Amino acid sequence: MSTIQLSLVTSCATSACAFNNGGCTAGAINVGGSSAATCTTFTELDARAGLPTAGGQVGACKRLECVHNADLLCTAGEIAVGDAADCLSYSVA
């Protein structure tokens, strides 16, 4: 059985997200969106949530046209999430 290395979320500029507390504190995010590649785990609340320290990873990528997508998994070593919850590492094949 092989171990899959999930892509790290190295930075997140979406300050309104409850999972952004000095970095992504979600255990894993999903990337999707209908017009732009966005973090669909984005949650706007008046609270901070998730893991005690930043270390989020990409659990699933639903953007099949991205060069980093292989079987709905992100193959980029790391990604960055922008202010509009957009995946800054997204690139069309």
Secondary structure as GFF3:
##gff-version 3
##sequence-region A 1 93
A	DSSP	beta_strand	8	12	.	.	.	ID=ss1
A	DSSP	beta_strand	28	32	.	.	.	ID=ss2
A	DSSP	beta_strand	38	39	.	.	.	ID=ss3
A	DSSP	beta_strand	57	61	.	.	.	ID=ss4
A	DSSP	beta_strand	69	70	.	.	.	ID=ss5
A	DSSP	beta_strand	73	74	.	.	.	ID=ss6
A	DSSP	beta_strand	78	81	.	.	.	ID=ss7
###
